[in-house]
Amino acid sequence: MDSEPLGLRQITSPDDVSPELRQELVDCWIEVTNAGGAAGFPFPPIDASTAAPAVDTLVEGLAPETSRLVIASLDGELAGWLNVRRESFPLVAHWGTLHHVQTRTGLRGRGIGAALMRHVREIARDGMGLEQLRLAARGGVGLETFYGRLGWQEVGRWPGALRLAPGDDRDEVLMVLTPL
């Protein structure tokens, strides 16, 4: 039996996150972090006591104008997700920032991350009226190459900004996608 096509959708309200989806988000975040993913928790291993409050905070902040969750589903299961946010301060309200870009580890290499990134570009431009997107990525794990293939440009680095362990300092890579 063939797999269903990848489903992409956005969530703009806390009321639209079911308990089942919340649990899938928590499970995904734990899986990605514990596999060494740079998705917001620097010191694995983590468990639900760490991930669940972070998911709850993210979900509570969802609002159409300022914060949206973009999810990818495959065969009815969460395959990956990210969060796009805009600041309300007028000086920077024309751009958004991506957070927590992640895909289930067993599904990597199937284009899910790229599909999420293309879809969020449309959402940011057409749904949120944004003109550019920004993100910060952990250096040393190939993320610059992944994002670069999708049109993102590196605009700066903070050398050694991230200390994962003694002697394991990584650059924080600043990237931008403009125009949308």
C-alpha positions as a printed Julia matrix, in Angstrom:
180×3 Matrix{Float64}:
  0.0    0.0    0.0
  1.37   3.43  -0.94
  1.77   6.22   1.58
 -0.6    9.14   1.55
  0.87  12.39   0.22
  2.48  14.72   2.7
 -0.11  16.96   4.35
  0.88  20.5    5.31
 -1.24  22.82   7.41
 -0.96  25.78   9.71
 -2.43  26.25  13.15
 -3.15  29.77  14.37
 -5.06  29.18  17.61
 -4.4   27.2   20.79
 -7.92  25.8   20.46
 -6.87  23.99  17.28
 -4.21  21.88  19.01
 -5.82  18.64  20.13
 -4.39  16.66  23.04
 -3.21  14.08  20.5
 -1.37  16.67  18.41
  0.14  18.2   21.55
  1.52  14.78  22.49
  2.89  14.24  18.98
  4.65  17.62  19.17
  6.17  16.7   22.54
  7.27  13.27  21.28
  8.81  14.72  18.13
 10.72  17.38  20.05
 12.11  14.75  22.45
 13.09  12.46  19.57
 14.81  15.2   17.56
 16.64  16.67  20.53
 17.84  13.32  21.84
 19.15  12.45  18.37
 21.33  15.59  18.52
 19.01  17.93  16.64
 19.34  21.67  17.15
 15.67  22.29  17.88
 15.73  24.43  21.0
 17.11  22.26  23.81
 20.9   22.3   23.89
 21.61  19.52  26.38
 20.07  16.13  25.63
 18.7   13.89  26.79
 15.37  15.49  27.51
 12.04  13.97  28.38
  8.42  15.07  28.57
  9.03  17.04  31.76
 11.23  19.37  29.68
  9.48  19.31  26.29
  5.82  19.47  27.37
  6.03  22.88  29.1
  7.85  24.3   26.05
  5.15  22.95  23.73
  2.46  24.37  26.0
  4.08  27.82  25.99
  4.4   27.76  22.21
  0.78  26.64  21.75
 -0.55  29.24  24.22
  1.15  31.96  22.16
 -0.43  31.01  18.84
 -2.28  33.89  17.17
 -2.96  34.59  13.48
 -1.02  37.85  13.37
  2.0   36.89  15.47
  2.62  33.14  15.8
  1.71  30.13  13.72
  2.53  26.47  13.93
  3.18  24.73  10.62
  2.91  20.96  10.67
  3.59  18.18   8.2
  1.71  14.89   8.43
  2.4   11.62   6.7
 -0.09   8.76   6.87
 -1.99  10.62   9.57
  1.05  10.99  11.83
  3.09  14.09  12.64
  6.17  14.06  10.4
  7.62  17.47  11.29
  6.82  20.98  12.4
  8.08  24.51  12.91
  6.94  27.8   14.4
  6.96  31.18  12.63
  6.68  34.34  14.73
  6.47  38.05  14.08
  7.34  40.75  16.56
  4.63  43.32  17.12
  7.1   46.21  17.46
  6.46  48.36  14.34
 10.14  48.78  13.49
 10.52  45.03  12.82
  6.94  43.9   12.18
  7.7   43.32   8.48
  9.84  40.24   9.21
  9.34  36.95  10.96
 11.55  34.42  12.66
 11.48  30.65  12.34
 11.84  28.51  15.44
 12.16  24.78  16.19
 12.34  23.47  12.61
 12.29  19.68  12.95
 11.33  16.4   11.3
 10.95  12.95  12.81
 14.33  11.25  12.64
 13.05   8.13  10.9
 11.54  10.23   8.12
 14.55  12.36   7.24
 15.7   12.46   3.65
 12.15  12.36   2.31
 11.78  16.11   1.66
  9.62  16.86   4.69
 11.86  19.63   6.03
 12.1   21.24   2.61
  8.32  21.04   2.18
  7.79  22.71   5.56
 10.23  25.48   4.61
  8.53  26.12   1.26
  5.1   26.12   2.87
  6.08  28.52   5.66
  7.41  30.91   3.03
  3.93  31.07   1.46
  2.23  31.42   4.84
  4.58  34.21   5.89
  4.11  36.12   2.64
  0.45  35.51   1.84
 -1.06  34.85   5.26
  0.98  37.09   7.55
  2.05  39.83   5.14
  5.73  39.42   6.0
  8.53  40.55   3.69
 11.4   38.44   5.0
 12.16  35.56   7.32
 15.09  35.05   9.64
 16.49  32.12  11.56
 19.48  31.21  13.66
 21.03  27.79  13.06
 23.65  25.82  14.92
 26.88  25.67  12.94
 28.73  22.46  12.31
 25.78  20.2   11.45
 25.15  21.1    7.8
 22.11  23.3    8.35
 23.61  26.17   6.34
 23.72  23.9    3.3
 20.17  22.66   3.8
 18.75  26.18   4.15
 20.98  27.52   1.37
 19.48  25.05  -1.11
 16.09  26.56  -0.25
 17.17  30.14  -1.04
 18.28  31.25   2.41
 21.43  33.38   2.68
 23.9   33.46   5.5
 24.16  37.05   6.74
 26.36  36.59   9.77
 27.86  34.36  12.43
 28.51  34.59  16.1
 31.68  32.54  16.42
 31.6   30.14  19.34
 28.28  31.51  20.57
 26.87  28.1   21.47
 28.64  25.92  24.04
 27.27  22.41  23.8
 29.94  20.91  26.05
 33.4   21.87  27.27
 35.51  22.17  24.12
 32.46  21.94  21.82
 31.7   25.54  20.92
 29.65  26.12  17.76
 28.92  29.17  15.68
 25.4   30.5   15.59
 24.65  31.07  11.91
 22.26  33.89  11.07
 20.26  33.39   7.89
 17.64  35.36   5.98
 15.13  34.64   3.24
 14.17  37.73   1.3
 12.16  38.57  -0.67
  9.42  36.1    0.11
